Amino acid sequence: MDMSKMMKQVQKMQSQMEDVQEELAEKKVEATAGGGVVKVVANGQQEIVDISIEPDAVDPDDVEMLEDLILAATNEAMRKVQDMASEEMGKLTGGMNIPGLF
């Protein structure tokens, strides 16, 4: 394979990766905890875009439980975003694990 062909393929892959990253930015995942009393929504750029808490989850005598529910839902949302990003990038790379992509 000559160098110019390889460079064209690299540029094409870079362009495709940028497209996937733009698509991921538009996608959202949702995670809940405590049977749905805490809901966290994150986008494909690993940013939390919404948190909702049912009034039932707010107990002034047990703030620690609410903190744990928020933490659990947030961590689950981040796992879902990472899985979604890996799946989308896997389509692009043909399943090859390329370090540093996601």
C-alpha positions in Angstrom: 0.0 0.0 0.0 1.4 3.4 -1.0 1.6 6.3 1.4 -0.9 8.5 -0.3 -3.5 5.8 -0.2 -2.9 5.2 3.5 -3.1 9.0 4.2 -6.4 9.2 2.3 -7.8 6.3 4.4 -6.6 8.0 7.6 -8.3 11.3 6.6 -11.5 9.4 5.7 -11.5 7.7 9.1 -10.9 11.0 10.9 -13.8 12.5 9.1 -16.0 9.6 10.0 -14.9 9.8 13.6 -15.9 13.5 13.7 -19.3 12.6 12.3 -19.8 9.9 14.9 -18.8 12.3 17.7 -21.3 14.9 16.4 -24.0 12.2 16.4 -23.1 11.1 19.9 -23.4 14.7 21.1 -27.0 14.6 20.0 -27.8 11.3 21.6 -28.9 11.0 25.2 -29.1 8.1 27.7 -31.2 7.9 30.9 -30.5 6.0 34.1 -32.5 5.7 37.2 -32.0 4.6 40.8 -34.3 3.8 43.7 -37.0 2.4 41.5 -37.1 5.5 39.4 -37.2 8.2 42.1 -33.9 9.6 40.8 -33.3 10.0 37.1 -30.1 11.2 35.4 -29.8 12.1 31.7 -26.5 12.4 30.0 -25.5 13.2 26.4 -22.9 11.3 24.3 -20.2 13.8 25.3 -20.4 12.5 28.9 -22.2 15.6 30.2 -25.1 15.4 32.6 -27.9 17.3 31.0 -30.8 16.7 33.4 -31.4 15.3 36.9 -34.9 14.8 38.3 -35.7 13.7 41.8 -39.2 12.7 42.9 -40.3 14.4 46.1 -40.7 11.0 47.8 -36.9 10.6 47.6 -36.3 13.7 49.7 -36.0 12.9 53.3 -34.3 15.5 55.4 -33.4 12.9 58.0 -31.7 10.7 55.4 -29.8 12.9 53.0 -27.1 10.2 52.6 -29.6 7.9 50.9 -30.5 10.6 48.4 -26.8 11.2 47.7 -26.3 7.5 47.1 -29.2 7.4 44.7 -27.9 10.4 42.7 -24.4 8.9 42.6 -25.8 5.5 41.4 -27.9 7.0 38.7 -25.0 9.2 37.5 -22.5 6.4 37.4 -25.0 4.2 35.5 -25.6 7.0 33.0 -21.9 7.4 32.4 -21.6 3.6 31.8 -24.4 3.8 29.3 -22.7 6.7 27.5 -19.4 4.8 27.3 -21.1 1.7 26.0 -23.0 3.8 23.4 -19.7 5.5 22.3 -17.8 2.2 22.1 -20.6 0.6 20.1 -20.7 3.6 17.6 -16.9 3.7 17.3 -16.8 -0.1 16.9 -19.0 0.2 13.8 -16.4 2.7 12.4 -13.3 0.7 13.3 -14.8 -2.7 12.4 -14.5 -3.9 16.0 -10.8 -3.1 16.3 -9.9 -1.8 19.7 -8.0 1.4 19.1 -6.6 2.8 22.3 -7.5 6.5 22.9 -10.7 6.6 20.8 -13.2 6.1 23.6 
